[in-house]
Amino acid sequence: MSILIEAFEELQKHGFTKSQVDFSKNWLSKSPRYYSMMKATGKEPSVDVLARLACKLKQRKDLYDGPYVHNMPQITNWLNPLTQKVWTEFYQQSLNL
């Protein structure tokens, strides 16, 4: 669960999500209350949720690394490690199935 909290806080801090509802819908591709329910219950996210989040983070990272955005290191400096953490959590949970 801590990876979702970290991802939400980082994305919110940098202006990529406005609320828990926005995070649930646009970053996790889940229902509007998914993230708040996960926080309240303390459950671990599914590998499906982690895969969606990791892919969306990588997509955003690739966008800012691309030639059309003039390489924005201030964004990729925090986005790269976050993306790696989510992928690592995804792999660990996938191996434990």
C-alpha positions as CSV (number, residue, x, y, z in Angstrom):
1,M,0.0,0.0,0.0
2,S,2.9,2.4,0.7
3,I,3.8,2.5,-3.0
4,L,0.3,3.9,-3.8
5,I,0.6,6.5,-1.1
6,E,4.1,7.5,-2.3
7,A,2.9,7.7,-5.9
8,F,-0.2,9.7,-5.0
9,E,1.8,12.2,-2.9
10,E,4.5,12.7,-5.5
11,L,2.0,13.1,-8.3
12,Q,0.0,15.5,-6.3
13,K,3.0,17.5,-5.1
14,H,4.1,18.0,-8.7
15,G,0.7,18.8,-10.0
16,F,-0.1,15.7,-11.9
17,T,-3.2,14.7,-9.9
18,K,-5.6,16.9,-8.1
19,S,-7.3,14.5,-5.7
20,Q,-7.7,10.9,-4.6
21,V,-10.7,10.6,-7.0
22,D,-8.5,11.9,-9.9
23,F,-5.7,9.5,-8.9
24,S,-8.0,6.5,-8.7
25,K,-9.6,7.2,-12.1
26,N,-6.8,8.6,-14.2
27,W,-3.7,6.9,-12.8
28,L,-5.1,3.6,-11.5
29,S,-8.0,3.2,-14.0
30,K,-10.3,2.3,-11.1
31,S,-13.5,3.6,-9.6
32,P,-13.4,7.1,-8.1
33,R,-13.2,5.8,-4.5
34,Y,-10.6,3.0,-5.0
35,Y,-7.6,4.8,-3.6
36,S,-9.5,6.0,-0.5
37,M,-10.8,2.5,0.1
38,M,-7.4,1.0,-0.2
39,K,-6.0,3.5,2.3
40,A,-8.8,2.9,4.7
41,T,-8.5,-0.9,4.6
42,G,-4.7,-1.0,4.3
43,K,-4.9,-3.6,1.5
44,E,-2.1,-4.1,-1.0
45,P,-2.9,-3.1,-4.6
46,S,-3.3,-5.8,-7.1
47,V,-0.7,-6.5,-9.8
48,D,-3.2,-5.2,-12.3
49,V,-3.3,-1.8,-10.5
50,L,0.4,-1.7,-10.2
51,A,0.9,-2.5,-13.9
52,R,-1.5,0.2,-14.9
53,L,0.2,2.8,-12.7
54,A,3.7,1.7,-13.8
55,C,2.7,1.9,-17.5
56,K,1.1,5.4,-17.1
57,L,4.2,6.7,-15.2
58,K,6.5,5.3,-17.9
59,Q,4.3,6.8,-20.6
60,R,4.5,10.2,-18.8
61,K,8.3,9.8,-18.3
62,D,8.8,9.0,-21.9
63,L,6.8,12.0,-22.9
64,Y,9.0,14.3,-20.9
65,D,12.2,12.5,-22.1
66,G,11.1,13.0,-25.7
67,P,12.3,15.5,-28.2
68,Y,9.1,17.5,-28.3
69,V,9.2,18.6,-24.7
70,H,12.8,19.8,-24.7
71,N,13.8,17.3,-22.1
72,M,12.5,18.5,-18.7
73,P,15.0,17.1,-16.1
74,Q,13.1,18.7,-13.2
75,I,10.2,16.3,-13.9
76,T,12.2,13.2,-14.9
77,N,14.5,13.5,-11.9
78,W,11.6,12.5,-9.6
79,L,9.5,10.6,-12.1
80,N,12.3,8.0,-13.0
81,P,12.8,6.7,-9.4
82,L,9.0,6.6,-8.8
83,T,8.5,4.6,-12.0
84,Q,11.2,2.2,-11.0
85,K,9.7,1.7,-7.5
86,V,6.3,0.9,-8.9
87,W,7.8,-1.6,-11.4
88,T,9.8,-3.2,-8.6
89,E,6.6,-3.6,-6.5
90,F,4.8,-5.0,-9.5
91,Y,7.5,-7.6,-10.1
92,Q,7.7,-8.6,-6.5
93,Q,4.0,-9.1,-6.2
94,S,3.8,-10.9,-9.5
95,L,6.4,-13.4,-8.2
96,N,4.4,-14.0,-5.0
97,L,1.1,-15.0,-6.8
